[in-house]
């Protein structure tokens, strides 16, 4: 397996393989089921091509043990009871190479497998519990999976699918709530990108159907429901607690944060984790969990982090789904109402602030001081985090005169670069572009001084070498805010027989960008 680490930057690294290859490297398309509950051991089918079996397995973190079975394409996945919920990335490899990583999701609530036949709404798969994650697959054209469960009047059911966005399944799914008489009561197609989610409150006691089907993620000329062995999904159905997000979305990293040696104490029932959980400590910042059916006793969590983790996953053992919080090295704040144009909230830069555009037509305005020539970056994250806000930013002087504004920056959210023309006070306003608002119109706004920096992009996560022939791996380099230093790159931990010479990217010329 080839891993390129510690990229300082890279115009093109050339690898040369002297060890002969005799067969194609393994290929892993999907895993089914694509997840399991903490403490479970499950049999998993690996879809792909494997010239050599058994293969070996690699997983990116502790908590999951993977053992290839005697039968080709079959794995045993054992999840430790104390495993941290979330995505576990798995590679299979042999002497010829390694697969691309595939996700395997560890959850907190009970899990079952979808059972065919369940296409006919008159013969759905009956569910014994209304708190369950179903591991399913739409494996043929026209496939429709139908599940039945009992609800009481006033109960709120969350039906949330993970497929395209999380698992990479090439499907664009729909989820419907259907009455026992066959009437569609509620439907959703694209809640999180292409993955649907429905929040349904039962109008009366009775049996309700949850139905799912899909079309190709890349549209074609067909109008019929699609399916394949790789149309793998996880459908969480729950009338208990379901986590949507944590508020605030960013907290300041505590001084003397946890290191690996301090994390041997098991977490309490309410726990937060990034990697390995640590012991409870009042010095850690806390957040509030928002979602559906979340009890008050489970809504507050401390945010613990291991080492240099930037994003910390949060979970409660009795709630479905996770939330994520960014650990910032700078000050963080929460927007405070009222903070409209007549009474802007004061900020001290640099800062990351969490806010909410609520109610409809709400505007959040912040004031800050800047010196002439200060170069500032204001970056909003919202749609990229799964929220419906379409952010619009406007920068004004202290009199309210507009200096610049932006609503699109080549991505789902907004970023505004500004150079202060004079010393003084400035105002920054954020709102929804279309005047919408609500509890889920949440954003994370970073206001920082522009610093020279760079980022790198590889075209793929795995590369195949031909014996005796060099392989050039180009990397796209994006230099921002005037970064012009020379950048060196070396490839480390190469397998036996593979050699690579260090390369450099100069501050100017062709090698500066690729």
N, C-alpha and C positions, 0 to 999 in steps of 0.2 A: 504494500500500500504506500502510495506517495503522498506525503503531506508537505506543503510549503508553509513555513512558519516565519514569524518575525519579519514580515515584509517592511523594510524601510521605504522602498519604492522599487519600481521595476520597469525598465523599458522592454526587455525580452530576455528571459532566461532560457538557456539552451541546455537540454539534458541529453545525455548519450548513454544508451543501454548496451552493455557488453554481454549480459546474460541472455541466452536465447529463450524465446517464448515458443511454446509448442501448441497452445490452444488459446482461444479467446478468453478474456477475463470474464468473470461472472457478471450477470446483469440482474438487478433487482427492480421490478416494476412497482410492486405493492406488497403489503402485508395484510393478511386477513386472519383473525380480527386485527384491527389497527390499534388496539389498546386493551387495557385490563384494569381492574380495580386493585388498589394497594392490597398486598397480601395474597393475591391470586397467582396460580400457575396455569397458563393457558397453552393449548396447542395452536400454533400459528402456521398458516400456509404462506410460503414465499413465492410470489408469482414472478417469473423471469426465466433466465437460461443459466444453467450451471453445468459446465462440461465435467467438472470434478465435484464429487460429493463423498464425504461431507466437507463443507466449507468451514471456515472459522468466522466468528462473529466479533464485532467491535461495537461498543456502545459508549456514548460520549460522557456518561456520568454513572456514579454508583447508584445501586438500588434495583438494577435489572440484571438478571443472569440468563444468558441465552445459550442453549445447547442444541446443536443440530441433531435431528433424529436420524435413524437408519434410512428411512424413506426419503428419497430426493425431494427437496422443496418443502420439507416439514421441519419446524423448529419448536422447541419448548422454551417458553419465556416465563421466568419466575420473577415476580415482583415482590420485593421485601415489604413487610407490613409498615416499616417506617420510611419507605421510599417517598421522596418529595413528588407530589403530583405535577404533571406537566408533560412536555414533549421530550422524549428520549430519541436521539438520533442513532440509527443502526446502520452499520455497513457489514456486508458479507464479503469475505475475501479468501483467495487461495494463492498458490504460487504464481499464478498468471496475472493477478491484479485484484482490484477491489471494485465494488459497486459504488454507485452514488449513494449518499445517505438517504434513508427513508425514515419518516417519523413514526413513532409508536407512543401513544398517549396513555399516561397513567392517570386514572381518575379516582374519585373519592366515594362514589355511590355504587351500588350493585350493578353488574353488567351481565347481559345475556346475548345470545346469538339470534339473529333473525332466522326464522324457520319457514322454508317453502313447503307447500304452496300457500301464498298469502295475497295473491293478486285479486281474488274475488272478494268484494266488500261483504258478501254474504258469508264468507268463510275466512275472516281475518285471523291473524295470530292473536290469541287472547293473552293479555298481560295480567299477571297476578298482583303486580304492584304498580302504583303510580309514581314511583321513584326508581328510575332505572335508566341505564344507558344501553341502547341496542346497537350491537355491531352488525351492520348489514352490508349487502352488496346487491346492486342492480345489475345482474350479470348477463342479461340478454335484452335484445331490442324489444320494446314494448313492456318491459318489466315494471310492475307497480307493487310496492310493498305496503301492506295495510295492517294496522295494529288496533286492537280494541281495548278500552279500559273504562272503568266506572268512575264517574265524577259526581260530587254532590253540588247542589245549587250554591253558587257563590265561590266555589273553589277555583283558584287560578292555576292553570296548567301552562308551563313553559315547555315548548318543543323546539329544541335548538340543535341544528345539524352542523357537524364538522365534516367537510369533504374536500372541496376545492381549495379553500384558503389555507387550511391547516395540513391536510393530508396530501395535497397535490393531485387529488383524483380529477380526471379530465371531464368533469360533469358540472352541469348547471341545474341544480335540483330545485324542486318545489315541495313545500309541505302544506297539507290541507288538514283542517279540522272538519269532520263530516258528521252529521247527525246519523242516528240509527236508521232514519228513513232515507238517507242518501243525499241530503242537501248539504252543499258546501257552506259552512258557517264562517270560515276564515281561511285565508290563504296568504302565504308569503313566498316570494321567489328569491329576493336578493336583500338580505338584512345585513350580513357581513360579506361584502363583495358578492360572490355568487352563491354563498351559503345562506339558506333560509332560516328564519326563526319566527315562531308564533307565540304570542302571549294571549291566552284565551281564558275567559271567565265563564264557567258553565251557567247557563240561564236556568237550568232545572236539573234535578237528579236524573241520572240515566247513563246509558252506554254511549260512548263517543268513539269515532274512528279517527285515527291519525294515519294519513296516507301520504306517501312520497313517491316521486318519479323524477326523471331527469331528462335533459337534452344535452347534447355535446357542449362542452365549455367553449369550443371554437365552433360557431354556428356553421351548419351545412344546409343543403337544400331540402333535407328531410323535415317532415312535420310530425313524425311519430316519436313517441318516447324512445330514448336510446338506452343502451346498456352494454357492459363488457365486464370481464373479470377484474378490471382495474377501477370500476365504479364503486369504490369502497367508501363507506360512510360510518359515522358514529352519530346516532340520534339520541339525545338526552331528553327524556320525558320526566317531568317532576312537578308535583304539587307541593313539594317542600321548598327549602331555600335554594335560590339560584343566583349566583353572583354575576353582576353585569360589569361593574367597575369599582375602583377604589378612589376615594376623594380625601385629600388632594392626590393629583397624579404625580407629584414630585415632592420629595423631602430632602432636607440637607443631611448629608452623611454625618453621623455622630462622630465626635472626636474620640479616637481610640476604638474604632469599630472592630468588630470581631475578626480574629484571624483563625486559621484552620485549627490551631491547637486549643482554642477556647470553646469548641463546639461539640463537646461530647455529651452535654446534658440534653436529654430528650425534651421536646417542646411540650407545653401544656396543651389541653384539648383545642383551645383556640390558638392557632399558630400562624406565623408568617415565615417565609423562607426564601432564600436565594441560594441555591445549592444545598448545603447542610443547615438545618435549623439550629438555633442556639438557645440558650437559657433566657427566660424572661428577665427584662431589665427595664426599670422605669426610665432610664436615660434614652431609650430608643423612641423615635417619633412614632406616632400612631396615625392610622387612617380609618375612615369609615367606609364600610362596604355598602354599595347600593345594588339593588336588583329587585327580585320579586320573592315574596314570602320569607324574607330574611328576618329572623327574630332579633329583637333588640340586644339580647345577650350575646349574640354572635356577630354583631355589626361593627365592633371596634377591634382592630388588630394592631399590634406593634409591628414595626418594619425592621426586620433584622437582615443583615447582609453579611456575606462571607467575602472577606478580602476586597477585591477591586470590582465586584459585580456592579454594573451600571443599572441593570434592570432586575428588580427583585419580584419574584412570583409570590403571590399571597394566596393562602387557602385556609379553609376551615374544614375540619374532618367531617362535619355534618352537612356541608353545603356543596352543591354541584357547581362546577366551573371555577376558574381562577381569575384573579385580577393581577395587574402589573403596575409597579410604581418605579419611577426613576430615582436613583440615588444621585444627588447633585453635589459637586464639590463647592458650590456657591450657595448664597442665601436663597431661600424659597419663601413664598408667601401665598396667601389665598385671597382672592378678590373679596372685598367687603362692600355690600350695598349700604346706602346709596353711593354710586360712583359714576354718575352721569356727567354730562358736559359742565354742569354748574358746580359740581363738587367732586372733581377727579381725585382718585386715590393716589397717594404719594408713594413713589418707588425709589429705592436706592440701587443703582446699577453697579455690578451685574446681578441679575436676579432671575429666577424662574418662578412664574406665578401660575396657579391653577384657578380657573374661573368657570363660570357657567352663564350662558346667555339665556336668561329666564326672567320674565315671561317673554312672549312674542314682542318683537321690536325693541328688545333690551339693547342698550349700548353700555359697554364697560369702558371707562376712560381713566387713564393713569397719567400722572404728571411726574416729570423727572428733570434733573438738572444736567446740562451738558456744556462742555467748553468748546469754543471754536476749533474746528478741525477734528473733533472726536468722531471716529468712525464706528457706527453702531449697527448691529444686526438684530432684528426682531423676527423671531421664527415661531409660528403657530403650528402645533400638532393637534389634530382633532379627527378629521376624516381618516387619516392613516391609522388612527387608534380605534376605529370602528364606530365613531359618533357621526350623527347626521349634520353637524354644523358645517356650513360652507363659509369659511372665515373671510372677512374683509377687514383690512387694516388701513387706518388713515393716521398720518402724522401731521400735527398742527403746531403752530407757535402758540404762545400764551394768550394771544387775543382770539384764537380760534380759527385763524387763517390756515387753509390747507396747504401744506408744503409738498406732500406726496402721498399716494395711496396705492394699494395693490390688493387683488383678490385671487390671482393665480400666479404661481411661480414655477410652472412646468410640472407640477405635481398636484396631489389632492388638496394640499393646504397652502398657506401663504407665508412668504418671507419677504421682508423689507429691509433694504440696506440704506443707511442714511449717514451723511456727513454733516455735522452741525455747522451752520454758516456763521453763527455768533454765539458768544456766551449767553446763557439764559435758561429759561424754563420752557419745556416742550410738553405737548400732550399727545398721547397715543390712544386711539380709539379702536376697539374691536367690536364687531357685530356680525350677524349672519347676513350674507349677501342678499338674501331674499326676504329679510325681515322676520324669519322664523325664530323660534325659541322654545325652551322646555327643559325638563330635568336632565335629559340626555344630551343637551347642547353644551357639552363640556369641552374645555380646551386646556392645553399646556402651552404657555407663552414664555419663551426665553428671550431676555433682553440683555445682550452681552456686547462688550467691545470687540470689534473685529480683530482677529489674530491670524497671522499667516499660518496656513495649514495645508494639508494635502490628504487625498483619499485615493484608494486603489480599487480597481475592479478586475476580476478574472472572468473570462468568457465561460468557464465551466468549473465544476467541482472535482473533476477527475480527467486525466489525460492518459492516452495509450501510446506507449513507445514501441517502435519497430526495431528489432535488434540491428545494431550497426549503423542506424540512421539517427541523426540528431533530431530532437524535437524542440521547436521554438514555442515558448508559451508567452504570448504578448499580454501585457497588463496595461489597462488604461489608467492614466494618472491625471487626477484633477487637482491642480494647484489653485488655492484661493487666497485672496487678500495679499497678493504679492509674494507668496512663498517662492523663493528662487535658489534655495540651497541645493547642493549636490546630494543625491540620495543613493545609498548603496543597498544592494540586495544580495542575500546569500540563501541558498536552499539547504536546509538541514534535515537530519534524520532520513537521508535517502537510503533506499534498500541497497543491498550488496549488488555491485555491478553497474550502478547508476552513478554518473559523474556530472557535476555542474560547476562551471566557473562563476565567480562573483561578477556582477554587472553593475553599472552605474547609470543613473539618470541625471543629466546635467541640468542646471537651472535654466538654460536657454537651448534653443535648437530642437531638432526632431525628437531627441530622447526625453525632452522635458514633459511630453504628454503621453508617450506610449513607448 
